Amino acid sequence: MPQRRVRFLPVAGCPAFTFYNRQSIPANLLMTDRPALSLPAIQQLAAPDMAAVDALIRRRLASDVVLINQVAEYIIGAGGKRLRPMLLLLASRALGHMGADAHQLAAVVEFIHTSTLLHDDVVDESDLRRGRSTANAVWGNATSVLVGDFLYSRSFQLMVELERMDVQRLLADTTNMIAEGEVLQLLHVRNPDTDEPAYLRVIERKTAILFAAATRLGALLAGADAATQQALHDYGMHLGYAFQIADDVLDYASDAATMGKNLGDDLAEGKMTLPLIHAMAHADAATRERLRTIVEAGDVSALPEVSAAIAAHDSLGYSRAVARRYADAAEAAISTLEDNDAVAALRGLARYAVNRDR
């Protein structure tokens, strides 16, 4: 039985995506033999492949420029969940494909992601990531930017080796969109007039597009048909939205020790994220004007005032609900795939995205 798709705009003015409304899908399509996996179970399932990817990353990071090795190892060695390469591996595995080409493309995706982190920290003037000093705080902005460029170029060397034009085209387009997203976000820095559609457009380009590329690449490697490729693309896109919105909630709802970055960093950097956008849209005129002043100044000392406004309008609850809607759409997008452990892992990642504390 085919999926029944429901198209709607998440917010007025935002580009339309195909959402798969759980209530509109026949019950038999939502019933699976395997429950969604927890994050530890997902990591265990992916561990052998991820070990191969990590080994490949370290081999291909090598440069005869010592400083490049130092900075790249510092960033890669910081760990993290390696979510994007894991998505590629799981998508490929879900469709029955495993092998060295998947490991190589997973490394490409991680290099692209890591290069964006280096550039982001310079633009945002961040000094803490994953609980330790950022590369720009240790080596300076110029070094961080140039090593980020090295990682970008190394990623393209790796993808060219596979001699697949479809893969190269997808990653070239994705990287270009990420760069557009960086500039788009810059245009909205300390801009209190940023609304939900503008915010979601930034997420699409900065975060969701690389998630979608990772899962589509898995389908490409598996030789999947166009419909299956699109389903995996939709899954990754929706998951990227869910993950980033949930991340933006944590900046107002967590603490520095748990998050591995300074609480209120988004406010200090002048970023208008969904909790603050929602609070400003529903505040009275005086509060709205005060919030505008805080945003324009990037006044992190006013974080208690901002948090109070967010709490007064349940803006965290609203934002979590939006993130859950995207996570549900991600799960539903893959509801017709033949069920297996990798598909259960993909469902689990959709749930983890909105049920985490860091």
C-alpha positions in Angstrom: 0.0 0.0 0.0 1.5 3.4 -0.9 2.2 6.1 1.6 -0.4 8.8 1.9 1.6 12.1 1.9 0.4 15.3 3.5 1.9 18.5 2.3 1.9 21.6 4.5 4.0 24.5 5.5 5.6 24.2 9.0 5.2 28.0 9.3 3.9 30.6 6.9 6.4 31.5 4.2 8.7 28.6 4.7 9.5 26.4 1.6 7.1 23.4 1.5 8.4 20.0 2.3 6.6 16.7 2.1 5.6 15.7 5.6 4.4 12.2 6.4 1.6 12.7 9.0 1.6 9.7 11.3 -2.2 9.9 11.6 -2.6 9.7 7.9 -0.5 6.6 7.4 -2.1 3.1 7.5 -1.4 1.4 10.8 0.3 -1.6 9.1 3.0 0.8 7.7 3.8 2.0 11.1 4.0 -1.4 12.7 7.5 -2.9 12.6 9.1 -6.1 13.9 11.9 -4.2 15.6 11.5 -1.4 18.1 13.5 1.8 17.5 17.0 1.3 18.9 18.5 3.4 21.7 21.6 5.4 21.0 23.9 2.9 22.8 22.4 0.1 20.7 22.8 2.2 17.5 26.4 2.9 18.4 27.1 -0.7 19.0 25.5 -1.7 15.7 27.6 0.8 13.8 30.8 0.3 15.8 32.8 -1.9 13.4 32.0 0.4 10.4 32.7 3.6 12.5 36.0 2.2 13.6 37.0 1.7 10.0 35.9 5.3 9.2 37.9 6.7 12.1 41.0 4.8 10.9 40.5 6.1 7.4 40.0 9.7 8.7 43.3 9.6 10.6 45.2 8.1 7.6 43.8 10.7 5.2 44.4 13.6 7.6 48.1 13.2 7.2 50.0 16.2 5.8 53.6 17.2 5.7 52.6 20.5 7.2 52.9 19.8 11.0 50.5 22.5 12.0 47.7 21.0 9.9 48.2 17.7 11.6 48.1 19.3 15.0 44.9 21.2 14.4 43.1 18.5 12.5 43.9 15.9 15.1 42.8 18.2 17.8 39.4 18.7 16.2 38.9 15.1 15.0 40.2 13.8 18.3 37.6 15.7 20.2 35.2 12.9 19.5 31.5 13.5 19.3 28.9 11.1 18.1 30.0 11.2 14.4 26.3 11.4 13.7 26.5 12.4 10.0 28.9 9.6 8.9 26.9 7.2 11.0 23.7 8.2 9.1 25.4 7.5 5.8 26.5 4.0 7.0 23.1 3.2 8.4 21.3 4.3 5.3 23.5 2.2 3.1 23.2 -0.8 5.4 19.4 -0.4 5.6 19.4 -1.1 1.9 21.8 -4.0 2.0 25.1 -2.2 1.1 28.2 -2.3 3.2 31.8 -1.7 2.2 34.9 0.4 1.7 33.1 2.9 -0.5 30.6 3.7 2.3 33.5 4.1 4.7 35.2 6.6 2.4 32.1 8.7 1.8 31.4 8.7 5.5 34.9 10.2 6.0 34.1 12.8 3.4 31.0 13.8 5.2 32.8 14.1 8.5 35.6 16.2 6.9 33.0 18.6 5.4 31.2 18.8 8.8 34.5 19.4 10.7 35.6 22.1 8.3 32.3 23.9 8.9 32.8 23.7 12.7 36.2 25.4 12.3 34.8 28.2 10.2 31.7 28.5 12.5 33.8 29.0 15.6 35.8 31.7 13.9 32.7 33.6 12.7 30.9 33.1 16.0 34.1 34.0 18.1 33.4 30.8 20.1 36.0 29.7 22.7 34.4 26.4 23.8 33.1 23.3 22.0 32.5 19.8 23.3 33.7 21.0 26.7 37.2 22.2 25.6 38.8 25.2 23.9 38.0 25.7 20.2 40.8 25.5 17.7 40.6 29.3 17.1 41.0 29.9 20.8 44.2 27.8 20.8 45.8 28.6 17.4 44.0 31.7 16.3 41.5 32.5 13.6 43.8 32.4 10.6 45.0 28.9 11.3 41.5 27.6 11.9 40.1 29.0 8.7 43.0 27.6 6.6 42.9 24.2 8.2 39.1 24.2 7.5 39.9 24.9 3.9 42.4 22.0 4.0 39.7 19.7 5.2 37.3 20.8 2.5 39.8 20.2 -0.2 40.8 16.8 1.3 37.1 15.8 1.3 36.9 16.5 -2.4 40.1 14.4 -3.1 38.5 11.5 -1.3 35.2 11.7 -3.2 36.9 12.0 -6.6 38.7 8.8 -5.9 35.4 6.9 -6.1 34.9 8.1 -9.7 31.2 8.6 -9.3 29.8 11.7 -10.9 26.4 11.4 -9.1 28.2 11.4 -5.8 30.4 14.3 -6.7 27.5 16.3 -8.0 25.5 15.8 -4.8 28.4 16.7 -2.5 29.4 19.7 -4.6 25.8 21.0 -4.5 25.6 20.3 -0.7 28.9 22.1 0.1 27.7 25.1 -1.9 24.5 25.2 0.0 26.3 25.0 3.3 28.4 28.0 2.3 25.2 29.9 1.4 23.8 29.0 4.8 26.9 30.4 6.5 26.4 33.7 4.8 22.6 33.7 5.3 23.1 33.2 9.1 25.6 36.0 9.1 22.9 38.3 7.6 20.7 37.5 10.5 23.2 38.1 13.3 21.8 40.5 15.9 18.7 41.0 13.7 15.6 40.9 16.0 13.3 40.9 13.0 14.4 37.4 12.0 11.2 35.3 11.8 10.5 31.5 11.7 10.7 31.1 7.9 14.1 32.9 7.9 15.3 30.8 10.8 14.3 27.5 9.1 16.0 28.5 5.8 19.2 28.9 7.7 18.8 25.5 9.3 18.0 23.9 5.9 21.3 25.1 4.5 23.6 24.9 7.5 22.5 21.7 9.1 19.7 19.7 7.4 21.2 19.7 3.9 24.3 17.7 5.1 22.1 15.2 7.0 20.0 14.7 3.8 23.2 14.3 1.7 24.5 11.7 4.1 21.4 9.5 3.9 20.9 10.0 0.2 24.5 9.0 -0.4 23.8 5.8 1.4 20.9 5.1 -1.0 23.1 6.0 -4.0 25.8 3.5 -2.9 23.1 0.8 -2.5 21.9 1.4 -6.0 18.4 2.3 -4.8 15.7 3.6 -7.1 14.7 7.3 -7.2 11.8 6.9 -4.8 14.0 5.2 -2.2 16.7 7.9 -2.6 14.0 10.5 -2.1 12.7 8.8 1.0 16.2 8.7 2.6 16.8 12.3 1.5 13.5 13.3 3.2 14.4 11.4 6.3 17.8 13.1 6.6 16.3 16.6 5.9 13.6 16.2 8.5 16.1 14.8 11.0 18.4 17.7 10.5 15.6 20.2 11.3 14.7 18.2 14.4 18.2 18.0 15.6 19.1 21.7 15.2 15.8 22.9 16.7 16.3 20.6 19.7 19.9 21.9 19.9 18.7 25.5 20.0 16.3 24.6 22.8 19.2 23.2 24.8 21.0 26.6 24.7 18.2 27.9 26.9 17.4 24.8 28.8 20.6 23.0 29.7 23.9 24.0 31.4 27.5 24.4 30.2 28.8 21.2 31.9 26.1 19.1 30.1 26.2 20.9 26.7 30.0 21.3 26.4 29.6 24.9 25.5 28.7 28.1 27.3 25.0 28.6 28.1 23.6 31.5 26.3 26.2 31.4 23.5 23.4 31.8 20.9 22.3 35.0 22.6 25.9 36.3 22.9 26.5 35.6 19.2 23.3 37.4 18.3 21.5 34.4 16.9 17.8 34.4 16.7 16.7 30.9 17.4 13.2 29.5 17.7 12.6 29.9 21.4 13.5 33.6 21.3 11.7 34.1 18.0 8.5 32.6 19.5 8.8 34.6 22.7 9.3 37.9 20.8 6.3 37.2 18.6 4.0 36.7 21.6 5.4 39.2 24.1 3.8 42.6 24.9 5.2 45.7 23.2 7.4 46.7 26.1 9.0 43.3 26.5 9.4 42.9 22.8 11.3 46.3 22.6 13.5 45.2 25.5 14.3 41.9 23.8 15.1 43.7 20.6 17.7 45.8 22.5 19.2 42.7 24.1 19.5 40.9 20.8 21.0 43.9 19.0 23.7 44.2 21.7 24.2 40.5 22.1 23.9 41.2 25.8 24.4 37.8 27.5 24.2 39.4 30.9 20.5 39.8 30.2 20.1 36.0 29.8 17.8 35.8 32.9 15.4 38.4 31.3 15.4 36.5 28.0 14.8 33.2 29.8 11.9 34.7 31.7 10.3 35.9 28.5 10.8 32.5 26.9 9.2 30.8 30.0 6.3 33.2 30.1 5.2 32.1 26.6 6.2 28.4 26.9 8.5 29.0 23.9 10.6 26.0 24.8 7.5 23.8 24.8 6.6 25.2 21.4 10.0 24.7 20.0 10.2 21.1 21.3 6.8 20.4 19.6 8.1 21.7 16.3 11.2 19.5 16.7 9.1 16.5 17.4 7.0 17.2 14.4 10.1 17.0 12.2 11.3 13.9 14.0 8.0 12.2 13.4 8.2 13.2 9.7 11.7 11.7 9.5 10.4 8.3 10.9 7.4 8.3 8.6 9.6 9.0 5.6 11.2 5.6 5.9 8.1 3.7 7.0 7.9 1.7 3.8 11.5 0.5 3.8 12.0 -3.2 4.5 12.5 -3.4 8.2 15.9 -4.4 9.6 18.3 -3.4 12.4 19.6 -0.4 10.4 16.1 0.9 9.8 15.4 0.5 13.5 18.5 2.5 14.2 17.4 5.3 11.8 14.1 5.4 13.7 16.0 5.5 17.0 18.1 8.5 15.8 14.9 10.4 15.0 13.7 9.9 18.6 17.1 10.6 20.1 17.3 13.9 18.2 14.6 15.4 20.3 15.1 13.4 23.6 18.6 14.3 24.5 20.4 16.7 27.0 23.4 17.6 24.8 
